[in-house]
């Protein structure tokens, strides 16, 4: 790919030692203060590159070095949108902050952040990308990276996200459920064979994929993206909750990713004729996250009709469902930068 070579050349101009060595990537994550974003997992960026493979996605993520020593990571990819325009992001929508080793001097960190920003401008110029969207992934404060970007922003906006505080006891969490959900959770736990998997076979996961295809009426993404999610489970970056009937037939399932302190709802599928499936999977996920010692479970966005990107009826319905479990609602900040200023 000629374009990919051009983009990698731009990256090498700023970071001659740039690579995506999986071992070094994980070492940076383990030695960082990053606790809040599963989007920083190398497997997550691989998943999104695969998800957007039909839109010419290119993985531009790098391990950042200083004096030939790995000191940070930056998740980035390029892909085309529905209008055939190139966009830069970490997750298909927006760019998240780089992560650095805890021990890195602030002076070096600032120098690298400046290089990253210049790199984004240069890649945007090559791709003729007009705007880039950035987000603040910290849960309860603005990151230093985001604060720096505010001075360049052409627009800022806020989204809202449903969370469950896992420091609460299971009893306290259940007390906050929507009243109509409690009997459905109890019914589901009684009637379904519920299983949590932290290792999963190809056959098991294929059953999940085929159920998703059946419910959706078509294959919605590449086989490779499913394979990456299976790898996430077997690499202890995700787990898998299944519900089966008395004949051992899969009726519903959910996949959940996690990092140091925060878990995330990634994908779920449920046979529509049963009411309690989604409720039961969520309950089991909450228990599993709590047993792992995580602090927060980020379920998903609170979609509003007035949102910048108008949500579909399905997205509004999912949002209302998740709201019935949440203990907290957070505001997440986003900004847009005109890349041709």
N, C-alpha and C positions, 0 to 999 in steps of 0.2 A: 504493500500500500504506500503510494507516494506521499499521501497526506500524513499518514502516521509517521513516516520518516522525517517529514518537515517539522511536525510537532515535537518529536523526540529530540530533534536537533535544537529546537528552542529551549527545551528543558535542560539539555546538556550544556547550553551556553551559560545557564545560571547555576546548574548543579552538575558538574562534570562527573561526580561519583554516583549519580542518581541510579537507583535500582528498585526492584520490588521483592527483594529477598524476604521470604516468608518468616524465616527465623528471626532476622533483625527486626522486622515489623512487629512481631509479637514481643520481642524483648523491649522495644520502645513502649508499647502499650503497658506491659507489666511494670515498667519503671516510671510511669507517668502519673499525673494526677487525674487523668481522664477516667471518670467513673460513670458518665451519663449517656454515652451514645454508642449504640450497637452499630451505627453507621461507620465508626472508625475501625471495625473489624475488617481485615483484608478480605475475608470471605463475603462480606456485605458488598464491597465494591465489585468483586467478581460476579456476584449475583446480579447487580444492576447492569453491568456491562453485558451479561448474557441476556437479561430481560429486554434490553434495548438493542439486541444484536440485529434485529430486522430494520433498525434505523442507523446502521453503520457505526455503532458504539465503539469507541476507542478508549482503552484503559490508560490514563496518564498519571496514575498514582505513583508516588515515589517515597522511598526512605531518604530522609534528608541527612546530609553529612556535613561535618565541620572538621577540617584537618584529617580527612579520611576516616573519621569516627562517626558512626550512626548516632544522631542526636534527636531525630524527630521523624514524623510521618505526615503525609498530606494526601488525602483521598480526593481524586479528581478523575472525571471522565468527560468525553465529548460525545454527543449524539445528536441526531437530527430530530426536530419536533414534527408535528403533523403538517406544518407548512413548509417542510423541507429546509428549515433554517437550523444552523448549528447552535447548540446551547452547551454551556459548561456547567457541570454539577458534580455532587458527590453521591446523589441518590436519585437522579432523574429530574430533580426540581431545583435544588439549590446547593451552594457550596458551603461546607462546614469548615470549622477552624482546624488548623494543623495542631498536632499534639507533639509535645516535647518531653524529653527526659526531665524528671524532677530536679536533677542536679545541674541542669544547664544554666549558665550565667545569663542573666536578663539581657545584657548587652549583646550577646551572640544571638539570643532568641529574637530580639528586635531586628537585627541585621538580616536574619533568615526570613522573617515575616515580610520585610520590605522586598526582598528578592522574590518571594512567592507572589506578592501582589503585582510586581512588574511582570512576572512570568504570565500571570492571568491576563494582563493587558496585552501582552505580545501574542499569546495564543488566540485571544479574542480578535485581534487584528487579522491574524492569518485566516481565521474561520469566518470573518465578517460578522461576528456576534455583536449585536447592538448593546444588549444589557446582560448583566449577571445578577442573580439573586443570591444573597447570603443570609444565613440564619445563625442565631445564638443558641447553641445546644445546652449550655448550662441551665439547670432547672430553675434556680432562684436568684441568679445575678447575671450581669452582662460580662462576658469574657473580655479580656484585654484586647484580643484580636477584633472582636465586634465593635468595641468602643473606638478603635483606630479607624475602622471602616466608616463609622458614622460621619466623619468629616468629609467623606467622598460621596455620601449617599445623595441620590436624586429623589428618593422616595423611601419612606419606612411604613411598615404596617404590622399588625398584630394578629396572631392566630391563637386559638385556645385548645387545650389538650386535657383529656381525662386521665387522671392518675389514681392509683391506689397506694395508700401509705402502708407499706408492709411492716412498719414498726408497730402498728396496731395488732392486737390479737385477732385471731380468726373470728372470734365472737363479735368483737367490735366492728370488724369489717362487714360481717354479715348484717349487723344492725343497720348499716348505712345503705344496704341494698334497697332498691325500689320494692315497695310492699308486695307487688304482684310477682316478683322474681323469687322470693323465698320458697314458696311451695313448689315452683317449677324446678328449682335446684334440688330440693329434697326428693321430688318425684324422679328426676333424672338419675340421681345417685342410687335410688332404689331399683329402678327398672333397667338400667343399662350396665353392661360390663365395661367399667372405666379403667383404662390402663395408661400409665405414663411411661414413655420410652426415652431412655437417654443413650441408647444404641439401637440402630434400626437396620434391618436387612433390606436388600434391593426389592425383594418380593413384597414386604410390608409397605414400603414407601410407594411402590408402584400401585398398590391398591388405593392409597390416598390420592395419587395423581389421577387415576382413572375415575375415582368418585368425583373429583373436582371437574374433570372433563364432562362427565355425565350430567352433573348439576348445572354447569355453565352452558352446556349444549355444544361446546367446541373446546379445542386446545387453546388456551389464552396466552401461553408463553412457551419458550423453548424447553426441550427435554434437559438441556444442559443446566438451565436455571433450577430445575427440580433436583438434578444431581448435586448441585452446589448446596442446596438446602439439606439434602440427606447427609452430605459431608459435614455441614455445620452441627448436626445432631451428634454424629460420631466423633466430632472434635470438641465436644462439650461447650459449644457456643449456642446450642438450641436444644429444645426437647419437644416431644411430640405426644399429644394426648388423643387417644382414640376412644370411641364409643361403639360397642358392638351389641347386637341383639342376642337372644338365646341360641340362635343358630350360627353364631360367630360371624355374622355378616356386618360389615362396616356401615354405620349409619351416619357418622359424623367424626370430624377430627380437626385439631388445631395445631399449628406450629408456632413456637414462641422462641425468640432469640434473647440473649442476655449478655451483659458485660459485668463489670465489677459490682455495680450497685443497682443497675436499672435493667428491667426486663421489658420486652416489647412484643406485642401481638403482631405476627407476621402474616399468617394466612389461615383461614378456616373454611371448612365446607360442611354443609349439613343437608341431609335429605329434608326437603321442605314440609313433608307431611307430619313431621314430629315437632312438637313445640319446645321441648325442654333441652334439646341437644346443645345449642350454643350456650345456654345458661350453665349446664353441667360442665362443659369443657372449660369455661371461664373459672368456675369454682375450683376445679382441679388445678388449673394453671396458677391461681392465686396461692393455693396451698404449696405447690411445688416451688414457686419463687420464694415464698417465705421460708421454706425448709432449706433453701440454698443460702439464706442470709442476706438476700438482696434488700434494698431500702425502698425502692419504688417500682411499680409496674405501670409503664406508660401504655395505656390501652389503645389510644388513637385520638384523632382530632374531634373537637366539638364543632361540627359543621353548621354554618348559619347561612340562611338565604342571602344575607348581605355580604358574604365573603367575597374577596377580590376575584377569586376563581370560582364562579358560581357552582356549588355542588349539585350533583344529580340527586334524584329522589332516592336512589339506592344508598348513596353516601349519607344523606340526611337520616335515613332509616337506621343505618349501622351506627351512626353517631348517637341517635336516641337510645338504641339498645345498650351501648357501652356506658352511657350516662347513668343507667340504672344500677351499675356496679361501683362507680367511682366514689372515692372518698374526698378527692381534691380536684380542683380545676386550676391549671396554670396558664399564664399568658406567655407566648413565645414571640420574640421579636425578629423581624425580617427587614432587610433593606435591599434596594435595587441601585446599582451603579451603572451609569451610562459609560460604556467602555470606549467611547470615541470622543471624550471631552478633550 
